[in-house]
Amino acid sequence: MIISRRNFLGLTGASALVATCSPNAFSAQPLLNALPDTFAPTDLKGLQALARQRAFILGYPINLNLPPEAFFNWRQKLYGTGLNQFGFNNVGDPFKQSHFALNTHDFEKELIERFSRLYGFKRNNVWGFLSNSGTDSNMHGIYIGRTLLQSRTGIMPKIYFTCDAHYSTQILSNLLNLDRIIVKTSSNGSMDINDLERKLNANANHPALVVATIGTTFKGAVDSIDGIQSKLKGRESYLHLDAALFGGYLPHSEFAEELAQTKTGESNERYHSIAVSCHKFFGFPAPAGLFITTKTIFNEFEAQFAKIHDPEYILQIPGTITCSRDAVKPAEFHFFSSDTDFARQADDTQKMFDSTHYLLKEMQTHFSHLTPIRTDKRSTTIFFKKPAEKIVNRYTLATITSKEDGQSVPLAHIVVMPHVGKQIIDRFLEDLAKSN
């Protein structure tokens, strides 16, 4: 069959396949028609059943409230422009002009600049992008830190973090071939600063790449940024913050200054990069992450990054490990960087703290035998001795086994998110009482 380009563009589906493919393609057509008609409806019913369970998920840091109606209106407006209908791609550096015009770099750059102000970065000294996830953001922070420290000293750095850090740090240290130094934790689960100093002294011939966790995965502990920096003085070092959950809400709380990259009235930069998840506190309906660093750090990194690859055909050094990048998420997540939504996030933050206070008080009053603990006033995580299995399953509680005085103690926790209000807390407490 001879066909012109004009005719081809008028064909769809099977017509295009018949017009352009080899005879072998004809034999595949019956397989397409053989898919059962009931497959999609059955699957959709299952999804609907899952969605009805979202209010009962208490053990993981994900905001299961629906985003405001205005978000879905924004998404529809974006769709009307063609976004998410064909192949937009955010390949490259959002802070540079891209040769591939079908991108949403302007949205991406603006949201990074807006969030950087929340985190106390100095204006005009910011770089970042919207990543695939918090882990992706951590990967970029650790990779940039490794690259800079090795280029400055000629020696591969060692990476320091605690056993309470997110498991992605363990994966990434292995992926990037970094010797890991596990720092002990204090009684509340935060990094033991004195042990960090001992470990730094024992490895003084290597630069130090430190990952501080702002909200540990299970206990909700917060590593001290200033405490860590006090031990890094005079050492070649890089400090990356994993603030996956807490980085979403702390800027809207009385503790905002504690997360500032540069505190008000001061000039010292307290850390080099930060990772924050978009799908945790914010309730963005797909995994994504903020990665923010300074332009100064990025420029130094880019000079080294350019030596290991030369993507001449995209006309720039992209600055990201990932090449093709999602263009839909930055445009959609831009909604969460508006002043209006920042105000909504502040309301959610206060509700989370109020619900956390209520849950802790009720558990201490009625379930003291479970030893409920909140490690930090900045945390909305409460952990306690593991209750009956049916409670764990019904409320999707995360569990671990902790070693205490040589004994194994099963623990569970609740992470109070915006969807965890008084009604569901009371329901949980009622079921917990019945199980005992």
C-alpha positions in Angstrom: 0.0 0.0 0.0 1.6 3.3 -1.1 0.7 6.2 1.1 1.7 9.9 1.3 2.5 11.7 4.6 -0.7 13.7 4.2 -2.8 10.5 3.9 -1.0 8.9 6.8 -1.9 11.7 9.1 -5.5 11.1 8.3 -5.3 7.4 9.4 -5.8 6.2 12.9 -5.4 2.9 14.8 -5.6 -0.2 12.7 -5.6 1.7 9.4 -2.2 3.2 10.1 -0.9 -0.1 11.2 -2.1 -1.9 8.1 -0.7 0.9 5.9 2.8 0.9 7.4 3.7 -2.4 9.0 4.9 -5.7 7.7 2.4 -8.5 6.9 3.2 -10.1 10.3 1.3 -7.3 11.9 -2.0 -8.7 10.4 -1.7 -11.8 12.6 -1.5 -9.8 15.7 -4.8 -8.0 15.2 -7.1 -10.7 16.6 -5.1 -10.6 19.9 -6.1 -7.0 20.4 -9.8 -7.8 19.9 -9.5 -10.8 22.3 -9.2 -8.7 25.4 -12.2 -9.3 27.6 -14.7 -6.4 27.8 -15.0 -6.8 31.5 -11.4 -6.2 32.3 -11.5 -2.4 32.7 -14.8 -2.1 34.6 -13.8 -4.8 37.1 -10.5 -3.1 37.7 -12.1 0.2 38.2 -14.5 -1.2 40.8 -11.4 -2.4 42.7 -9.9 1.0 42.6 -13.1 2.6 43.9 -13.0 0.1 46.8 -9.4 1.1 47.6 -10.3 4.8 47.5 -13.0 4.3 50.2 -10.3 3.0 52.6 -8.1 6.2 52.5 -9.5 7.7 55.7 -8.3 4.7 57.6 -4.6 4.9 56.5 -2.8 6.3 59.6 0.6 4.7 59.5 2.3 6.4 56.5 3.2 10.0 55.7 0.7 10.7 52.9 -2.0 13.4 52.9 -5.1 11.6 51.7 -7.4 14.6 51.6 -8.4 15.5 48.1 -6.7 18.7 46.8 -9.0 21.7 46.6 -11.3 22.0 43.7 -9.2 24.9 42.4 -6.4 22.4 41.8 -8.5 20.2 39.5 -9.7 23.4 37.7 -6.0 24.3 37.2 -5.3 20.8 35.9 -8.2 21.1 33.4 -6.8 24.5 32.2 -3.4 22.9 31.6 -5.0 20.0 29.8 -6.8 22.5 27.6 -3.4 23.9 26.4 -2.4 20.4 25.3 -0.4 19.5 28.3 -0.7 15.8 29.1 -2.2 15.2 25.7 1.1 14.7 23.8 4.8 14.6 24.6 5.9 17.6 26.6 9.3 17.0 28.1 11.3 19.0 30.7 14.7 17.6 29.7 17.4 20.0 30.7 18.0 22.8 33.2 14.8 24.7 34.0 16.9 27.8 34.7 18.3 27.8 31.1 16.7 28.3 27.7 15.8 24.9 26.3 16.2 24.0 22.6 13.2 21.7 23.0 10.3 24.1 23.3 7.6 21.7 24.5 8.4 22.1 28.2 7.1 23.7 31.4 10.4 25.0 32.6 8.9 28.4 33.4 6.5 26.8 35.9 9.2 24.7 37.3 11.7 27.6 37.8 9.0 29.8 39.4 7.9 27.1 41.9 11.5 26.4 42.9 12.1 30.1 43.5 8.9 30.4 45.5 9.6 27.4 47.7 13.3 28.5 48.1 12.0 31.7 49.9 10.1 29.5 52.3 13.3 27.7 53.1 15.3 30.9 53.6 17.5 30.7 50.5 19.0 34.0 49.4 17.3 35.5 46.4 19.2 35.2 43.1 21.3 32.3 44.6 18.9 29.4 44.0 18.9 26.4 41.7 16.7 23.3 41.7 14.0 21.3 39.9 11.0 19.1 40.5 12.2 15.5 40.7 10.4 12.2 40.4 10.3 11.6 44.2 12.0 12.4 47.5 14.5 9.6 46.8 15.3 11.3 43.4 15.9 14.5 45.3 18.1 12.8 47.8 20.1 11.2 45.0 20.8 14.5 43.5 21.9 16.0 46.8 24.2 13.1 47.6 25.6 13.0 44.1 26.3 16.7 44.0 27.9 16.5 47.5 30.1 13.5 46.4 31.1 15.2 43.2 32.1 18.5 44.9 34.0 16.9 47.7 35.9 14.6 45.5 36.8 17.3 43.0 38.0 19.7 45.8 40.2 17.1 47.6 40.9 14.3 45.1 39.5 11.9 47.8 36.2 10.1 47.8 34.1 11.4 50.8 32.5 9.1 53.4 28.8 9.5 54.0 27.4 9.9 57.5 23.8 9.2 58.6 21.9 7.4 61.3 20.2 4.0 61.3 16.9 6.0 61.7 17.5 7.8 58.4 15.2 6.8 55.4 16.2 3.6 53.7 16.8 5.5 50.4 20.0 6.9 52.0 21.2 3.3 52.4 20.4 2.5 48.8 22.0 5.7 47.4 25.2 5.3 49.4 25.6 1.8 47.8 24.6 3.1 44.4 27.2 5.9 44.6 29.9 3.6 46.0 30.3 5.6 49.2 31.7 4.2 52.4 29.0 4.7 55.0 29.5 5.7 58.6 26.5 5.0 60.8 26.2 7.6 63.5 24.5 6.7 66.8 21.2 8.2 67.8 20.2 9.9 71.1 17.3 8.6 73.1 14.8 10.5 71.0 16.1 9.1 67.7 18.0 12.1 66.5 21.6 12.1 65.5 24.0 11.9 68.4 26.2 14.9 67.8 29.0 13.7 70.1 29.2 10.4 68.2 29.3 12.3 64.9 32.3 14.2 66.2 34.0 10.9 67.2 33.3 9.3 63.8 34.5 12.5 62.0 37.8 12.4 64.0 38.3 8.7 63.2 37.9 9.4 59.5 39.6 12.8 59.3 41.5 11.9 56.2 38.3 11.8 54.2 35.9 14.7 53.4 32.5 14.3 55.1 29.1 14.1 53.3 26.4 14.3 56.0 22.7 13.5 55.5 20.6 15.1 58.2 17.1 13.8 58.6 14.5 16.4 59.4 11.8 13.9 60.6 13.1 10.3 60.8 10.9 7.7 59.1 9.5 5.9 62.1 10.1 8.0 65.3 9.8 11.5 63.7 13.0 12.7 65.3 14.9 15.8 64.0 18.6 15.9 63.5 20.1 19.2 64.7 21.4 21.3 61.7 23.3 23.7 63.9 24.7 20.8 66.1 26.0 19.0 63.0 27.5 22.2 61.6 29.3 22.8 64.8 31.2 19.6 64.3 31.9 20.2 60.6 33.7 23.5 61.2 37.2 23.4 59.7 36.4 20.2 57.7 35.8 19.7 54.0 32.1 18.8 54.1 28.7 18.9 52.5 25.4 18.8 54.4 22.2 17.6 52.7 18.8 17.7 54.4 16.3 14.9 53.9 13.1 16.8 54.9 10.7 14.6 52.9 7.6 15.2 55.2 8.6 17.9 57.7 9.9 20.1 54.9 6.3 20.5 53.7 4.8 21.8 56.9 7.5 23.3 59.1 7.8 26.5 57.0 4.1 27.2 57.9 4.7 26.7 61.6 6.4 28.5 64.5 9.5 26.4 63.7 10.0 27.8 60.2 13.3 29.6 61.1 14.8 26.2 62.2 14.6 25.0 58.6 16.0 28.2 57.1 19.0 27.7 54.9 20.1 31.2 56.0 18.5 32.6 59.2 17.1 36.1 59.2 19.8 38.7 59.8 22.6 36.1 59.4 24.9 35.4 56.4 26.0 31.8 57.2 24.5 29.1 55.0 23.4 26.3 57.3 23.2 23.5 54.7 23.9 23.0 51.0 20.8 21.3 49.7 17.3 20.0 50.7 14.9 17.3 49.5 11.1 17.6 50.1 8.4 15.2 48.9 5.4 16.7 47.1 3.1 13.7 47.7 3.4 13.6 51.5 2.3 16.8 53.3 1.0 18.6 50.2 -1.2 15.8 49.0 -0.1 16.1 45.4 -1.7 13.0 43.8 1.5 11.5 42.3 5.1 11.0 43.6 7.3 14.0 43.1 10.0 15.9 45.0 11.5 19.3 45.4 15.3 19.6 45.1 16.8 22.9 46.0 20.3 24.1 46.4 22.2 27.3 45.8 23.3 28.6 42.4 26.8 28.8 43.7 26.8 25.1 44.6 25.2 24.2 41.3 27.7 26.1 39.2 30.6 24.4 40.9 28.9 21.0 40.4 28.0 21.8 36.7 31.7 22.5 35.9 32.6 18.9 37.1 29.4 17.4 35.6 30.3 18.7 32.2 33.5 16.7 32.2 31.8 13.3 32.3 29.2 13.8 29.5 28.6 16.0 26.5 24.9 16.0 25.5 25.7 18.4 22.6 22.5 17.7 20.8 20.3 19.3 23.5 22.6 22.3 23.5 23.3 22.5 27.2 24.6 20.6 30.2 21.3 19.6 31.9 22.4 19.6 35.5 20.2 16.6 36.4 21.1 12.9 36.5 17.7 12.2 34.9 17.5 13.1 31.2 13.9 13.2 30.0 11.8 14.6 32.8 8.1 14.9 33.5 6.7 18.2 32.3 3.2 17.6 33.6 4.0 17.5 37.3 5.9 20.8 37.5 3.0 22.6 35.9 0.5 20.9 38.1 2.5 21.3 41.3 2.9 25.0 40.5 -0.6 25.4 42.0 0.8 24.5 45.5 3.3 27.4 45.3 0.7 30.1 45.3 0.1 32.5 48.2 -3.5 31.2 48.4 -2.3 27.6 48.7 0.4 28.5 51.2 -2.4 29.9 53.4 -4.3 26.6 53.0 -1.1 24.7 53.9 -0.7 26.8 57.0 -4.2 25.8 58.1 -3.4 22.1 57.4 -0.3 22.5 59.5 -2.2 23.8 62.5 -4.8 21.1 62.2 -2.1 18.4 62.2 -0.5 19.8 65.3 -3.9 20.1 67.1 -4.7 16.5 66.1 -1.3 15.3 67.3 -1.8 16.9 70.7 -5.2 15.3 71.0 -4.1 11.8 70.0 -1.1 11.9 72.3 -3.1 13.1 75.3 -5.8 10.4 74.7 -3.3 7.6 74.4 -1.3 8.7 77.4 -4.6 8.9 79.4 -6.2 5.7 78.3 -3.5 3.5 76.8 -0.4 4.3 78.9 0.5 0.6 78.8 1.4 1.1 75.1 3.9 3.8 76.1 3.0 6.4 73.4 5.9 8.7 72.6 6.2 11.9 70.5 9.9 12.5 70.2 9.8 16.2 69.1 7.5 19.1 69.3 8.0 19.6 65.6 6.8 16.1 64.9 3.3 14.8 64.1 4.4 11.1 64.6 3.5 9.1 67.6 4.9 5.6 68.1 3.8 3.0 70.7 3.9 -0.7 71.5 2.4 -2.7 68.7 -1.4 -3.3 69.3 -3.4 -6.3 68.1 -2.8 -7.3 64.5 -6.4 -6.5 63.4 -5.8 -2.9 64.5 -2.5 -2.8 62.6 -4.2 -4.1 59.5 -7.4 -2.0 59.7 -5.5 1.3 60.1 -2.5 0.4 58.0 -0.1 1.1 60.8 3.6 0.9 60.0 5.5 -1.4 62.4 9.1 -2.2 63.3 10.9 -4.2 65.9 13.1 -2.1 68.2 15.9 -3.3 70.3 15.6 -2.0 73.9 17.9 -3.2 76.7 18.7 -6.2 74.6 15.0 -7.1 74.1 13.0 -7.0 70.9 10.0 -4.7 71.2 7.4 -4.6 68.4 6.4 -1.0 67.8 3.7 0.7 65.6 3.2 4.4 64.7 0.7 6.9 63.5 1.7 9.8 61.4 -0.9 12.5 61.8 -1.6 14.0 58.4 -4.2 16.5 57.3 -6.8 13.8 56.7 -6.4 12.5 60.3 -8.9 14.5 62.3 -10.7 14.0 65.5 -13.4 11.7 64.0 -11.0 9.1 62.7 -8.8 9.4 65.8 -11.8 8.7 68.0 -12.7 5.7 65.8 -9.2 4.4 66.2 -9.2 4.8 69.9 -12.6 3.1 70.2 -11.3 0.1 68.2 -8.1 0.1 70.2 -10.1 -0.1 73.4 -12.2 -3.0 72.1 -9.1 -4.9 71.0 -7.8 -4.8 74.6 
